[in-house]
Amino acid sequence: VILSLYTRLFQRAGFHPLVADDGRKGLDLIITEKPAVAVVDFKLPLLSGIDVCRKVRERDDCKDVSLIIFTADEEKETKENALQAGADAVVVKSPEASEVVETVFRHLRSKK
């Protein structure tokens, strides 16, 4: 349900999101497609969002991909761990769902 909600949110903002339902598939999509920005959920089956960030950052061919960790965890340690793993930003899930889309727009503008 959450995946389809955010997929529609990004589509309404003009994006064509690629989605995966676990960390392994998400990592494979990032490696294959090399998007300008990837929003990665913190808690994913098979491979966590933190692990996805680490593995993407190990690859020279993915160094230009901006990684945004999306989490319900508001702990400072979670944010620090995500940034140390290579995330460019951390967005905490909130009732204001558009914050993650705004963060993606910000990262796209900074690439220009």
matplotlib code that plots the C-alpha trace (Angstrom):
import matplotlib.pyplot as plt

x = [0.0, 2.8, 4.7, 1.7, 0.9, 4.4, 4.5, 1.4, 2.7, 5.9, 3.9, 1.7, 4.9, 5.9, 8.3, 8.3, 9.4, 11.0, 10.0, 11.3, 9.7, 13.0, 16.5, 18.2, 15.8, 16.3, 20.1, 19.9, 17.6, 20.0, 23.0, 21.2, 19.4, 21.7, 19.0, 19.9, 18.2, 17.1, 14.7, 15.5, 13.4, 15.3, 13.6, 13.6, 13.4, 16.6, 18.9, 18.4, 18.4, 21.7, 23.2, 21.9, 23.6, 26.9, 26.8, 25.9, 28.8, 31.2, 30.7, 32.5, 29.7, 27.1, 28.9, 26.6, 23.4, 22.0, 20.7, 17.8, 17.0, 13.3, 12.5, 10.0, 12.8, 13.5, 16.5, 19.6, 21.7, 19.6, 20.3, 24.0, 24.3, 22.5, 24.8, 27.9, 26.7, 26.6, 23.1, 22.9, 19.8, 17.5, 13.7, 11.6, 8.2, 5.5, 1.9, 3.4, 4.1, 5.3, 8.5, 10.3, 9.3, 10.6, 13.9, 14.2, 13.6, 16.2, 18.8, 18.0, 18.4, 21.8, 23.0, 22.5]
y = [0.0, 2.4, 1.6, 2.3, 5.5, 7.0, 5.7, 7.7, 10.7, 10.7, 10.1, 13.1, 15.2, 14.2, 11.4, 7.9, 5.9, 2.5, 0.5, -2.6, -4.5, -5.5, -4.2, -6.6, -5.7, -2.0, -2.3, -4.1, -1.3, 1.4, -0.4, -1.1, 2.2, 4.7, 7.2, 10.7, 10.2, 7.0, 7.0, 4.0, 2.9, 2.3, -1.0, -3.3, -7.1, -9.0, -6.0, -2.9, 0.7, 1.2, -1.8, -0.6, 2.7, 1.1, -1.2, 1.6, 3.8, 0.9, 1.2, 3.8, 3.7, 4.8, 7.7, 10.3, 8.7, 10.8, 8.5, 9.5, 7.3, 7.3, 6.2, 6.3, 6.2, 9.7, 8.7, 10.8, 7.6, 6.3, 9.5, 9.4, 5.8, 6.5, 9.4, 7.4, 4.6, 7.1, 8.6, 12.2, 12.9, 11.4, 12.1, 11.0, 9.8, 12.1, 13.1, 15.6, 13.1, 15.7, 16.3, 13.3, 14.6, 18.1, 16.5, 14.7, 18.0, 19.7, 17.1, 17.2, 21.0, 20.7, 18.4, 21.1]
z = [0.0, 0.9, -2.2, -4.5, -2.5, -3.1, -6.6, -7.4, -5.6, -7.7, -10.9, -10.1, -9.7, -13.2, -12.5, -13.9, -10.8, -11.0, -8.0, -6.2, -3.3, -1.7, -1.3, -3.6, -6.5, -5.6, -5.8, -9.1, -10.5, -9.3, -10.8, -14.1, -14.6, -12.8, -11.9, -11.0, -7.7, -5.9, -2.9, -0.8, 2.2, 5.3, 6.2, 3.2, 3.0, 1.9, 1.9, 4.1, 2.8, 4.6, 2.8, -0.5, 0.0, 0.9, -2.1, -4.5, -3.1, -3.6, -7.4, -9.5, -12.1, -9.6, -7.9, -9.5, -8.2, -5.3, -2.6, -0.3, 2.6, 3.5, 7.1, 9.8, 12.4, 13.8, 15.8, 15.3, 15.1, 12.1, 10.2, 11.0, 9.9, 6.7, 5.9, 6.8, 4.4, 1.6, 1.6, 0.4, 2.5, 5.0, 4.9, 7.8, 6.8, 8.0, 7.2, 4.8, 2.1, -0.4, 1.6, -0.1, -3.6, -2.7, -1.6, -4.9, -6.8, -4.6, -5.5, -9.2, -9.2, -7.5, -10.3, -13.0]

ax = plt.figure().add_subplot(projection="3d")
ax.plot(x, y, z, "-o")
ax.set_aspect("equal")
plt.show()
